[in-house]
Amino acid sequence: MTPVFFDSQNDGVAAAHDAVNLLRDKGYLVSGDLVVVTQGDVMSTIGSTNTTRILTVE
């Protein structure tokens, strides 16, 4: 795994998809890759990480 910082105006699933799409567009990911996303329900609050998502790149 490689941690990547990503800042988004969205939250929840939308922010996770924004991050995956950005990494795909930059060539770091390809269709079919699996991505582990950790994030918090409260954006911009240090220590609020409470969600892990496993997404498949489209």
PDBQT receptor file of N, H, CA, C and O in Angstrom, charges set to zero:
ATOM      1  N   MET A   1       0.830  -1.177   0.000  1.00  0.00    +0.000 N 
ATOM      2  CA  MET A   1       0.000   0.000   0.000  1.00  0.00    +0.000 C 
ATOM      3  C   MET A   1       0.874   1.239   0.000  1.00  0.00    +0.000 C 
ATOM      4  O   MET A   1       1.975   1.247   0.550  1.00  0.00    +0.000 OA
ATOM      5  N   THR A   2       0.364   2.278  -0.624  1.00  0.00    +0.000 N 
ATOM      6  H   THR A   2      -0.531   2.272  -1.072  1.00  0.00    +0.000 HD
ATOM      7  CA  THR A   2       1.032   3.574  -0.639  1.00  0.00    +0.000 C 
ATOM      8  C   THR A   2       0.031   4.623  -0.182  1.00  0.00    +0.000 C 
ATOM      9  O   THR A   2      -0.991   4.823  -0.837  1.00  0.00    +0.000 OA
ATOM     10  N   PRO A   3       0.308   5.298   0.934  1.00  0.00    +0.000 N 
ATOM     11  CA  PRO A   3      -0.620   6.340   1.377  1.00  0.00    +0.000 C 
ATOM     12  C   PRO A   3      -0.541   7.556   0.456  1.00  0.00    +0.000 C 
ATOM     13  O   PRO A   3       0.540   7.943   0.013  1.00  0.00    +0.000 OA
ATOM     14  N   VAL A   4      -1.691   8.146   0.176  1.00  0.00    +0.000 N 
ATOM     15  H   VAL A   4      -2.570   7.832   0.536  1.00  0.00    +0.000 HD
ATOM     16  CA  VAL A   4      -1.759   9.335  -0.673  1.00  0.00    +0.000 C 
ATOM     17  C   VAL A   4      -2.699  10.325  -0.013  1.00  0.00    +0.000 C 
ATOM     18  O   VAL A   4      -3.846   9.992   0.285  1.00  0.00    +0.000 OA
ATOM     19  N   PHE A   5      -2.219  11.546   0.217  1.00  0.00    +0.000 N 
ATOM     20  H   PHE A   5      -1.287  11.816  -0.025  1.00  0.00    +0.000 HD
ATOM     21  CA  PHE A   5      -3.083  12.594   0.764  1.00  0.00    +0.000 C 
ATOM     22  C   PHE A   5      -3.947  13.136  -0.356  1.00  0.00    +0.000 C 
ATOM     23  O   PHE A   5      -3.472  13.346  -1.472  1.00  0.00    +0.000 OA
ATOM     24  N   PHE A   6      -5.223  13.363  -0.055  1.00  0.00    +0.000 N 
ATOM     25  H   PHE A   6      -5.609  13.192   0.852  1.00  0.00    +0.000 HD
ATOM     26  CA  PHE A   6      -6.150  13.913  -1.043  1.00  0.00    +0.000 C 
ATOM     27  C   PHE A   6      -7.102  14.856  -0.339  1.00  0.00    +0.000 C 
ATOM     28  O   PHE A   6      -7.680  14.508   0.690  1.00  0.00    +0.000 OA
ATOM     29  N   ASP A   7      -7.267  16.040  -0.883  1.00  0.00    +0.000 N 
ATOM     30  H   ASP A   7      -6.798  16.323  -1.720  1.00  0.00    +0.000 HD
ATOM     31  CA  ASP A   7      -8.168  17.036  -0.301  1.00  0.00    +0.000 C 
ATOM     32  C   ASP A   7      -9.357  17.198  -1.238  1.00  0.00    +0.000 C 
ATOM     33  O   ASP A   7      -9.180  17.343  -2.448  1.00  0.00    +0.000 OA
ATOM     34  N   SER A   8     -10.561  17.175  -0.691  1.00  0.00    +0.000 N 
ATOM     35  H   SER A   8     -10.706  17.057   0.291  1.00  0.00    +0.000 HD
ATOM     36  CA  SER A   8     -11.760  17.257  -1.516  1.00  0.00    +0.000 C 
ATOM     37  C   SER A   8     -12.807  18.126  -0.848  1.00  0.00    +0.000 C 
ATOM     38  O   SER A   8     -12.865  18.215   0.379  1.00  0.00    +0.000 OA
ATOM     39  N   GLN A   9     -13.623  18.760  -1.652  1.00  0.00    +0.000 N 
ATOM     40  H   GLN A   9     -13.575  18.688  -2.649  1.00  0.00    +0.000 HD
ATOM     41  CA  GLN A   9     -14.756  19.526  -1.137  1.00  0.00    +0.000 C 
ATOM     42  C   GLN A   9     -15.930  18.602  -0.830  1.00  0.00    +0.000 C 
ATOM     43  O   GLN A   9     -16.857  18.988  -0.118  1.00  0.00    +0.000 OA
ATOM     44  N   ASN A  10     -15.890  17.386  -1.364  1.00  0.00    +0.000 N 
ATOM     45  H   ASN A  10     -15.137  17.073  -1.943  1.00  0.00    +0.000 HD
ATOM     46  CA  ASN A  10     -16.938  16.399  -1.114  1.00  0.00    +0.000 C 
ATOM     47  C   ASN A  10     -16.608  15.608   0.143  1.00  0.00    +0.000 C 
ATOM     48  O   ASN A  10     -15.522  15.746   0.706  1.00  0.00    +0.000 OA
ATOM     49  N   ASP A  11     -17.537  14.792   0.574  1.00  0.00    +0.000 N 
ATOM     50  H   ASP A  11     -18.420  14.680   0.116  1.00  0.00    +0.000 HD
ATOM     51  CA  ASP A  11     -17.265  13.897   1.694  1.00  0.00    +0.000 C 
ATOM     52  C   ASP A  11     -17.838  12.521   1.382  1.00  0.00    +0.000 C 
ATOM     53  O   ASP A  11     -18.526  12.338   0.378  1.00  0.00    +0.000 OA
ATOM     54  N   GLY A  12     -17.553  11.573   2.238  1.00  0.00    +0.000 N 
ATOM     55  H   GLY A  12     -16.994  11.722   3.053  1.00  0.00    +0.000 HD
ATOM     56  CA  GLY A  12     -18.086  10.226   2.085  1.00  0.00    +0.000 C 
ATOM     57  C   GLY A  12     -17.640   9.544   0.809  1.00  0.00    +0.000 C 
ATOM     58  O   GLY A  12     -16.496   9.682   0.376  1.00  0.00    +0.000 OA
ATOM     59  N   VAL A  13     -18.561   8.805   0.216  1.00  0.00    +0.000 N 
ATOM     60  H   VAL A  13     -19.491   8.693   0.567  1.00  0.00    +0.000 HD
ATOM     61  CA  VAL A  13     -18.265   8.023  -0.979  1.00  0.00    +0.000 C 
ATOM     62  C   VAL A  13     -17.843   8.927  -2.137  1.00  0.00    +0.000 C 
ATOM     63  O   VAL A  13     -16.983   8.546  -2.932  1.00  0.00    +0.000 OA
ATOM     64  N   ALA A  14     -18.431  10.107  -2.241  1.00  0.00    +0.000 N 
ATOM     65  H   ALA A  14     -19.129  10.416  -1.596  1.00  0.00    +0.000 HD
ATOM     66  CA  ALA A  14     -18.082  11.021  -3.338  1.00  0.00    +0.000 C 
ATOM     67  C   ALA A  14     -16.612  11.411  -3.272  1.00  0.00    +0.000 C 
ATOM     68  O   ALA A  14     -15.942  11.447  -4.304  1.00  0.00    +0.000 OA
ATOM     69  N   ALA A  15     -16.100  11.701  -2.085  1.00  0.00    +0.000 N 
ATOM     70  H   ALA A  15     -16.644  11.672  -1.247  1.00  0.00    +0.000 HD
ATOM     71  CA  ALA A  15     -14.684  12.057  -1.926  1.00  0.00    +0.000 C 
ATOM     72  C   ALA A  15     -13.793  10.876  -2.278  1.00  0.00    +0.000 C 
ATOM     73  O   ALA A  15     -12.754  11.051  -2.915  1.00  0.00    +0.000 OA
ATOM     74  N   ALA A  16     -14.187   9.682  -1.872  1.00  0.00    +0.000 N 
ATOM     75  H   ALA A  16     -15.031   9.540  -1.354  1.00  0.00    +0.000 HD
ATOM     76  CA  ALA A  16     -13.403   8.487  -2.186  1.00  0.00    +0.000 C 
ATOM     77  C   ALA A  16     -13.332   8.282  -3.695  1.00  0.00    +0.000 C 
ATOM     78  O   ALA A  16     -12.266   7.979  -4.232  1.00  0.00    +0.000 OA
ATOM     79  N   HIS A  17     -14.452   8.445  -4.373  1.00  0.00    +0.000 N 
ATOM     80  H   HIS A  17     -15.317   8.691  -3.936  1.00  0.00    +0.000 HD
ATOM     81  CA  HIS A  17     -14.466   8.290  -5.830  1.00  0.00    +0.000 C 
ATOM     82  C   HIS A  17     -13.662   9.400  -6.511  1.00  0.00    +0.000 C 
ATOM     83  O   HIS A  17     -12.996   9.150  -7.516  1.00  0.00    +0.000 OA
ATOM     84  N   ASP A  18     -13.718  10.623  -5.973  1.00  0.00    +0.000 N 
ATOM     85  H   ASP A  18     -14.258  10.826  -5.157  1.00  0.00    +0.000 HD
ATOM     86  CA  ASP A  18     -12.911  11.716  -6.526  1.00  0.00    +0.000 C 
ATOM     87  C   ASP A  18     -11.426  11.364  -6.465  1.00  0.00    +0.000 C 
ATOM     88  O   ASP A  18     -10.694  11.575  -7.431  1.00  0.00    +0.000 OA
ATOM     89  N   ALA A  19     -10.988  10.831  -5.337  1.00  0.00    +0.000 N 
ATOM     90  H   ALA A  19     -11.583  10.659  -4.551  1.00  0.00    +0.000 HD
ATOM     91  CA  ALA A  19      -9.576  10.472  -5.160  1.00  0.00    +0.000 C 
ATOM     92  C   ALA A  19      -9.173   9.364  -6.126  1.00  0.00    +0.000 C 
ATOM     93  O   ALA A  19      -8.121   9.444  -6.760  1.00  0.00    +0.000 OA
ATOM     94  N   VAL A  20      -9.996   8.342  -6.237  1.00  0.00    +0.000 N 
ATOM     95  H   VAL A  20     -10.850   8.277  -5.722  1.00  0.00    +0.000 HD
ATOM     96  CA  VAL A  20      -9.697   7.227  -7.142  1.00  0.00    +0.000 C 
ATOM     97  C   VAL A  20      -9.648   7.721  -8.587  1.00  0.00    +0.000 C 
ATOM     98  O   VAL A  20      -8.756   7.337  -9.344  1.00  0.00    +0.000 OA
ATOM     99  N   ASN A  21     -10.595   8.564  -8.968  1.00  0.00    +0.000 N 
ATOM    100  H   ASN A  21     -11.319   8.877  -8.353  1.00  0.00    +0.000 HD
ATOM    101  CA  ASN A  21     -10.617   9.085 -10.337  1.00  0.00    +0.000 C 
ATOM    102  C   ASN A  21      -9.379   9.926 -10.634  1.00  0.00    +0.000 C 
ATOM    103  O   ASN A  21      -8.820   9.839 -11.727  1.00  0.00    +0.000 OA
ATOM    104  N   LEU A  22      -8.947  10.740  -9.671  1.00  0.00    +0.000 N 
ATOM    105  H   LEU A  22      -9.402  10.811  -8.783  1.00  0.00    +0.000 HD
ATOM    106  CA  LEU A  22      -7.747  11.551  -9.859  1.00  0.00    +0.000 C 
ATOM    107  C   LEU A  22      -6.519  10.666 -10.067  1.00  0.00    +0.000 C 
ATOM    108  O   LEU A  22      -5.718  10.910 -10.970  1.00  0.00    +0.000 OA
ATOM    109  N   LEU A  23      -6.376   9.640  -9.232  1.00  0.00    +0.000 N 
ATOM    110  H   LEU A  23      -7.027   9.442  -8.499  1.00  0.00    +0.000 HD
ATOM    111  CA  LEU A  23      -5.228   8.736  -9.353  1.00  0.00    +0.000 C 
ATOM    112  C   LEU A  23      -5.268   7.943 -10.658  1.00  0.00    +0.000 C 
ATOM    113  O   LEU A  23      -4.228   7.678 -11.261  1.00  0.00    +0.000 OA
ATOM    114  N   ARG A  24      -6.460   7.569 -11.087  1.00  0.00    +0.000 N 
ATOM    115  H   ARG A  24      -7.305   7.785 -10.597  1.00  0.00    +0.000 HD
ATOM    116  CA  ARG A  24      -6.599   6.878 -12.378  1.00  0.00    +0.000 C 
ATOM    117  C   ARG A  24      -6.206   7.815 -13.516  1.00  0.00    +0.000 C 
ATOM    118  O   ARG A  24      -5.472   7.423 -14.423  1.00  0.00    +0.000 OA
ATOM    119  N   ASP A  25      -6.697   9.056 -13.466  1.00  0.00    +0.000 N 
ATOM    120  H   ASP A  25      -7.294   9.375 -12.729  1.00  0.00    +0.000 HD
ATOM    121  CA  ASP A  25      -6.406  10.019 -14.527  1.00  0.00    +0.000 C 
ATOM    122  C   ASP A  25      -4.916  10.354 -14.605  1.00  0.00    +0.000 C 
ATOM    123  O   ASP A  25      -4.412  10.677 -15.680  1.00  0.00    +0.000 OA
ATOM    124  N   LYS A  26      -4.208  10.280 -13.475  1.00  0.00    +0.000 N 
ATOM    125  H   LYS A  26      -4.618  10.017 -12.601  1.00  0.00    +0.000 HD
ATOM    126  CA  LYS A  26      -2.766  10.552 -13.451  1.00  0.00    +0.000 C 
ATOM    127  C   LYS A  26      -1.939   9.320 -13.825  1.00  0.00    +0.000 C 
ATOM    128  O   LYS A  26      -0.713   9.395 -13.915  1.00  0.00    +0.000 OA
ATOM    129  N   GLY A  27      -2.615   8.182 -14.042  1.00  0.00    +0.000 N 
ATOM    130  H   GLY A  27      -3.610   8.121 -13.969  1.00  0.00    +0.000 HD
ATOM    131  CA  GLY A  27      -1.918   6.986 -14.488  1.00  0.00    +0.000 C 
ATOM    132  C   GLY A  27      -1.413   6.077 -13.383  1.00  0.00    +0.000 C 
ATOM    133  O   GLY A  27      -0.705   5.109 -13.662  1.00  0.00    +0.000 OA
ATOM    134  N   TYR A  28      -1.761   6.368 -12.126  1.00  0.00    +0.000 N 
ATOM    135  H   TYR A  28      -2.336   7.154 -11.900  1.00  0.00    +0.000 HD
ATOM    136  CA  TYR A  28      -1.334   5.519 -11.015  1.00  0.00    +0.000 C 
ATOM    137  C   TYR A  28      -2.191   4.264 -10.890  1.00  0.00    +0.000 C 
ATOM    138  O   TYR A  28      -1.746   3.252 -10.348  1.00  0.00    +0.000 OA
ATOM    139  N   LEU A  29      -3.419   4.333 -11.394  1.00  0.00    +0.000 N 
ATOM    140  H   LEU A  29      -3.780   5.155 -11.835  1.00  0.00    +0.000 HD
ATOM    141  CA  LEU A  29      -4.355   3.217 -11.303  1.00  0.00    +0.000 C 
ATOM    142  C   LEU A  29      -4.902   2.898 -12.684  1.00  0.00    +0.000 C 
ATOM    143  O   LEU A  29      -4.958   3.759 -13.562  1.00  0.00    +0.000 OA
ATOM    144  N   VAL A  30      -5.305   1.649 -12.860  1.00  0.00    +0.000 N 
ATOM    145  H   VAL A  30      -5.260   0.949 -12.146  1.00  0.00    +0.000 HD
ATOM    146  CA  VAL A  30      -5.965   1.246 -14.101  1.00  0.00    +0.000 C 
ATOM    147  C   VAL A  30      -7.258   0.519 -13.746  1.00  0.00    +0.000 C 
ATOM    148  O   VAL A  30      -7.435   0.057 -12.618  1.00  0.00    +0.000 OA
ATOM    149  N   SER A  31      -8.138   0.425 -14.702  1.00  0.00    +0.000 N 
ATOM    150  H   SER A  31      -7.994   0.800 -15.618  1.00  0.00    +0.000 HD
ATOM    151  CA  SER A  31      -9.416  -0.251 -14.503  1.00  0.00    +0.000 C 
ATOM    152  C   SER A  31      -9.194  -1.654 -13.946  1.00  0.00    +0.000 C 
ATOM    153  O   SER A  31      -8.365  -2.410 -14.453  1.00  0.00    +0.000 OA
ATOM    154  N   GLY A  32      -9.939  -1.988 -12.905  1.00  0.00    +0.000 N 
ATOM    155  H   GLY A  32     -10.612  -1.374 -12.493  1.00  0.00    +0.000 HD
ATOM    156  CA  GLY A  32      -9.831  -3.299 -12.275  1.00  0.00    +0.000 C 
ATOM    157  C   GLY A  32      -8.976  -3.316 -11.023  1.00  0.00    +0.000 C 
ATOM    158  O   GLY A  32      -9.063  -4.256 -10.232  1.00  0.00    +0.000 OA
ATOM    159  N   ASP A  33      -8.139  -2.279 -10.820  1.00  0.00    +0.000 N 
ATOM    160  H   ASP A  33      -8.068  -1.516 -11.462  1.00  0.00    +0.000 HD
ATOM    161  CA  ASP A  33      -7.332  -2.205  -9.596  1.00  0.00    +0.000 C 
ATOM    162  C   ASP A  33      -8.236  -2.088  -8.377  1.00  0.00    +0.000 C 
ATOM    163  O   ASP A  33      -9.328  -1.525  -8.453  1.00  0.00    +0.000 OA
ATOM    164  N   LEU A  34      -7.772  -2.623  -7.255  1.00  0.00    +0.000 N 
ATOM    165  H   LEU A  34      -6.885  -3.080  -7.194  1.00  0.00    +0.000 HD
ATOM    166  CA  LEU A  34      -8.465  -2.448  -5.982  1.00  0.00    +0.000 C 
ATOM    167  C   LEU A  34      -7.754  -1.369  -5.188  1.00  0.00    +0.000 C 
ATOM    168  O   LEU A  34      -6.524  -1.320  -5.162  1.00  0.00    +0.000 OA
ATOM    169  N   VAL A  35      -8.525  -0.499  -4.537  1.00  0.00    +0.000 N 
ATOM    170  H   VAL A  35      -9.524  -0.539  -4.558  1.00  0.00    +0.000 HD
ATOM    171  CA  VAL A  35      -7.983   0.615  -3.769  1.00  0.00    +0.000 C 
ATOM    172  C   VAL A  35      -8.589   0.580  -2.373  1.00  0.00    +0.000 C 
ATOM    173  O   VAL A  35      -9.800   0.420  -2.220  1.00  0.00    +0.000 OA
ATOM    174  N   VAL A  36      -7.743   0.732  -1.352  1.00  0.00    +0.000 N 
ATOM    175  H   VAL A  36      -6.760   0.862  -1.476  1.00  0.00    +0.000 HD
ATOM    176  CA  VAL A  36      -8.215   0.843   0.026  1.00  0.00    +0.000 C 
ATOM    177  C   VAL A  36      -8.225   2.323   0.387  1.00  0.00    +0.000 C 
ATOM    178  O   VAL A  36      -7.194   2.990   0.315  1.00  0.00    +0.000 OA
ATOM    179  N   VAL A  37      -9.387   2.834   0.772  1.00  0.00    +0.000 N 
ATOM    180  H   VAL A  37     -10.225   2.292   0.830  1.00  0.00    +0.000 HD
ATOM    181  CA  VAL A  37      -9.538   4.238   1.144  1.00  0.00    +0.000 C 
ATOM    182  C   VAL A  37      -9.909   4.299   2.620  1.00  0.00    +0.000 C 
ATOM    183  O   VAL A  37     -10.862   3.651   3.053  1.00  0.00    +0.000 OA
ATOM    184  N   THR A  38      -9.152   5.083   3.396  1.00  0.00    +0.000 N 
ATOM    185  H   THR A  38      -8.378   5.609   3.044  1.00  0.00    +0.000 HD
ATOM    186  CA  THR A  38      -9.539   5.350   4.781  1.00  0.00    +0.000 C 
ATOM    187  C   THR A  38      -9.903   6.818   4.875  1.00  0.00    +0.000 C 
ATOM    188  O   THR A  38      -9.211   7.674   4.325  1.00  0.00    +0.000 OA
ATOM    189  N   GLN A  39     -10.986   7.106   5.570  1.00  0.00    +0.000 N 
ATOM    190  H   GLN A  39     -11.548   6.410   6.018  1.00  0.00    +0.000 HD
ATOM    191  CA  GLN A  39     -11.443   8.486   5.694  1.00  0.00    +0.000 C 
ATOM    192  C   GLN A  39     -12.344   8.615   6.910  1.00  0.00    +0.000 C 
ATOM    193  O   GLN A  39     -12.781   7.622   7.491  1.00  0.00    +0.000 OA
ATOM    194  N   GLY A  40     -12.610   9.852   7.280  1.00  0.00    +0.000 N 
ATOM    195  H   GLY A  40     -12.254  10.659   6.808  1.00  0.00    +0.000 HD
ATOM    196  CA  GLY A  40     -13.474  10.111   8.422  1.00  0.00    +0.000 C 
ATOM    197  C   GLY A  40     -14.791  10.721   7.994  1.00  0.00    +0.000 C 
ATOM    198  O   GLY A  40     -14.885  11.338   6.933  1.00  0.00    +0.000 OA
ATOM    199  N   ASP A  41     -15.808  10.546   8.821  1.00  0.00    +0.000 N 
ATOM    200  H   ASP A  41     -15.731  10.044   9.683  1.00  0.00    +0.000 HD
ATOM    201  CA  ASP A  41     -17.109  11.154   8.550  1.00  0.00    +0.000 C 
ATOM    202  C   ASP A  41     -17.043  12.671   8.644  1.00  0.00    +0.000 C 
ATOM    203  O   ASP A  41     -17.769  13.375   7.944  1.00  0.00    +0.000 OA
ATOM    204  N   VAL A  42     -16.165  13.173   9.517  1.00  0.00    +0.000 N 
ATOM    205  H   VAL A  42     -15.574  12.601  10.086  1.00  0.00    +0.000 HD
ATOM    206  CA  VAL A  42     -16.022  14.616   9.708  1.00  0.00    +0.000 C 
ATOM    207  C   VAL A  42     -14.777  15.069   8.957  1.00  0.00    +0.000 C 
ATOM    208  O   VAL A  42     -13.653  14.799   9.381  1.00  0.00    +0.000 OA
ATOM    209  N   MET A  43     -14.982  15.756   7.844  1.00  0.00    +0.000 N 
ATOM    210  H   MET A  43     -15.895  15.975   7.499  1.00  0.00    +0.000 HD
ATOM    211  CA  MET A  43     -13.855  16.216   7.040  1.00  0.00    +0.000 C 
ATOM    212  C   MET A  43     -13.104  17.324   7.770  1.00  0.00    +0.000 C 
ATOM    213  O   MET A  43     -13.692  18.082   8.541  1.00  0.00    +0.000 OA
ATOM    214  N   SER A  44     -11.807  17.408   7.522  1.00  0.00    +0.000 N 
ATOM    215  H   SER A  44     -11.329  16.792   6.896  1.00  0.00    +0.000 HD
ATOM    216  CA  SER A  44     -10.926  18.455   8.068  1.00  0.00    +0.000 C 
ATOM    217  C   SER A  44     -10.768  18.378   9.576  1.00  0.00    +0.000 C 
ATOM    218  O   SER A  44     -10.404  19.373  10.203  1.00  0.00    +0.000 OA
ATOM    219  N   THR A  45     -11.033  17.225  10.173  1.00  0.00    +0.000 N 
ATOM    220  H   THR A  45     -11.329  16.417   9.664  1.00  0.00    +0.000 HD
ATOM    221  CA  THR A  45     -10.846  17.053  11.612  1.00  0.00    +0.000 C 
ATOM    222  C   THR A  45      -9.848  15.927  11.831  1.00  0.00    +0.000 C 
ATOM    223  O   THR A  45     -10.129  14.765  11.539  1.00  0.00    +0.000 OA
ATOM    224  N   ILE A  46      -8.678  16.287  12.350  1.00  0.00    +0.000 N 
ATOM    225  H   ILE A  46      -8.450  17.231  12.587  1.00  0.00    +0.000 HD
ATOM    226  CA  ILE A  46      -7.637  15.298  12.600  1.00  0.00    +0.000 C 
ATOM    227  C   ILE A  46      -8.132  14.285  13.624  1.00  0.00    +0.000 C 
ATOM    228  O   ILE A  46      -8.716  14.653  14.643  1.00  0.00    +0.000 OA
ATOM    229  N   GLY A  47      -7.896  13.014  13.345  1.00  0.00    +0.000 N 
ATOM    230  H   GLY A  47      -7.422  12.715  12.517  1.00  0.00    +0.000 HD
ATOM    231  CA  GLY A  47      -8.283  11.954  14.267  1.00  0.00    +0.000 C 
ATOM    232  C   GLY A  47      -9.697  11.442  14.094  1.00  0.00    +0.000 C 
ATOM    233  O   GLY A  47     -10.176  10.659  14.915  1.00  0.00    +0.000 OA
ATOM    234  N   SER A  48     -10.378  11.874  13.033  1.00  0.00    +0.000 N 
ATOM    235  H   SER A  48      -9.989  12.510  12.367  1.00  0.00    +0.000 HD
ATOM    236  CA  SER A  48     -11.775  11.444  12.856  1.00  0.00    +0.000 C 
ATOM    237  C   SER A  48     -11.922  10.283  11.877  1.00  0.00    +0.000 C 
ATOM    238  O   SER A  48     -13.038   9.957  11.472  1.00  0.00    +0.000 OA
ATOM    239  N   THR A  49     -10.808   9.654  11.490  1.00  0.00    +0.000 N 
ATOM    240  H   THR A  49      -9.902   9.919  11.819  1.00  0.00    +0.000 HD
ATOM    241  CA  THR A  49     -10.890   8.531  10.552  1.00  0.00    +0.000 C 
ATOM    242  C   THR A  49     -11.657   7.381  11.189  1.00  0.00    +0.000 C 
ATOM    243  O   THR A  49     -11.260   6.860  12.232  1.00  0.00    +0.000 OA
ATOM    244  N   ASN A  50     -12.760   6.988  10.553  1.00  0.00    +0.000 N 
ATOM    245  H   ASN A  50     -13.082   7.411   9.706  1.00  0.00    +0.000 HD
ATOM    246  CA  ASN A  50     -13.581   5.914  11.099  1.00  0.00    +0.000 C 
ATOM    247  C   ASN A  50     -14.188   5.020  10.013  1.00  0.00    +0.000 C 
ATOM    248  O   ASN A  50     -15.087   4.224  10.286  1.00  0.00    +0.000 OA
ATOM    249  N   THR A  51     -13.689   5.160   8.782  1.00  0.00    +0.000 N 
ATOM    250  H   THR A  51     -12.959   5.807   8.560  1.00  0.00    +0.000 HD
ATOM    251  CA  THR A  51     -14.253   4.395   7.677  1.00  0.00    +0.000 C 
ATOM    252  C   THR A  51     -13.142   3.850   6.787  1.00  0.00    +0.000 C 
ATOM    253  O   THR A  51     -12.181   4.555   6.479  1.00  0.00    +0.000 OA
ATOM    254  N   THR A  52     -13.278   2.602   6.381  1.00  0.00    +0.000 N 
ATOM    255  H   THR A  52     -14.059   2.030   6.631  1.00  0.00    +0.000 HD
ATOM    256  CA  THR A  52     -12.389   2.003   5.391  1.00  0.00    +0.000 C 
ATOM    257  C   THR A  52     -13.252   1.475   4.256  1.00  0.00    +0.000 C 
ATOM    258  O   THR A  52     -14.232   0.766   4.483  1.00  0.00    +0.000 OA
ATOM    259  N   ARG A  53     -12.879   1.828   3.036  1.00  0.00    +0.000 N 
ATOM    260  H   ARG A  53     -12.083   2.404   2.851  1.00  0.00    +0.000 HD
ATOM    261  CA  ARG A  53     -13.618   1.365   1.858  1.00  0.00    +0.000 C 
ATOM    262  C   ARG A  53     -12.645   0.639   0.934  1.00  0.00    +0.000 C 
ATOM    263  O   ARG A  53     -11.491   1.046   0.800  1.00  0.00    +0.000 OA
ATOM    264  N   ILE A  54     -13.098  -0.410   0.312  1.00  0.00    +0.000 N 
ATOM    265  H   ILE A  54     -14.035  -0.740   0.420  1.00  0.00    +0.000 HD
ATOM    266  CA  ILE A  54     -12.326  -1.076  -0.729  1.00  0.00    +0.000 C 
ATOM    267  C   ILE A  54     -13.092  -0.856  -2.026  1.00  0.00    +0.000 C 
ATOM    268  O   ILE A  54     -14.214  -1.335  -2.187  1.00  0.00    +0.000 OA
ATOM    269  N   LEU A  55     -12.473  -0.127  -2.945  1.00  0.00    +0.000 N 
ATOM    270  H   LEU A  55     -11.561   0.262  -2.814  1.00  0.00    +0.000 HD
ATOM    271  CA  LEU A  55     -13.126   0.238  -4.194  1.00  0.00    +0.000 C 
ATOM    272  C   LEU A  55     -12.405  -0.397  -5.373  1.00  0.00    +0.000 C 
ATOM    273  O   LEU A  55     -11.188  -0.578  -5.345  1.00  0.00    +0.000 OA
ATOM    274  N   THR A  56     -13.160  -0.731  -6.401  1.00  0.00    +0.000 N 
ATOM    275  H   THR A  56     -14.149  -0.584  -6.424  1.00  0.00    +0.000 HD
ATOM    276  CA  THR A  56     -12.587  -1.220  -7.648  1.00  0.00    +0.000 C 
ATOM    277  C   THR A  56     -12.577  -0.067  -8.640  1.00  0.00    +0.000 C 
ATOM    278  O   THR A  56     -13.596   0.592  -8.847  1.00  0.00    +0.000 OA
ATOM    279  N   VAL A  57     -11.423   0.173  -9.254  1.00  0.00    +0.000 N 
ATOM    280  H   VAL A  57     -10.595  -0.362  -9.086  1.00  0.00    +0.000 HD
ATOM    281  CA  VAL A  57     -11.291   1.257 -10.223  1.00  0.00    +0.000 C 
ATOM    282  C   VAL A  57     -12.084   0.895 -11.474  1.00  0.00    +0.000 C 
ATOM    283  O   VAL A  57     -11.954  -0.206 -12.008  1.00  0.00    +0.000 OA
ATOM    284  N   GLU A  58     -12.902   1.829 -11.929  1.00  0.00    +0.000 N 
ATOM    285  H   GLU A  58     -13.007   2.723 -11.495  1.00  0.00    +0.000 HD
ATOM    286  CA  GLU A  58     -13.712   1.611 -13.141  1.00  0.00    +0.000 C 
ATOM    287  C   GLU A  58     -12.957   2.062 -14.364  1.00  0.00    +0.000 C 
ATOM    288  O   GLU A  58     -13.470   1.961 -15.479  1.00  0.00    +0.000 OA
TER     289      GLU A  58
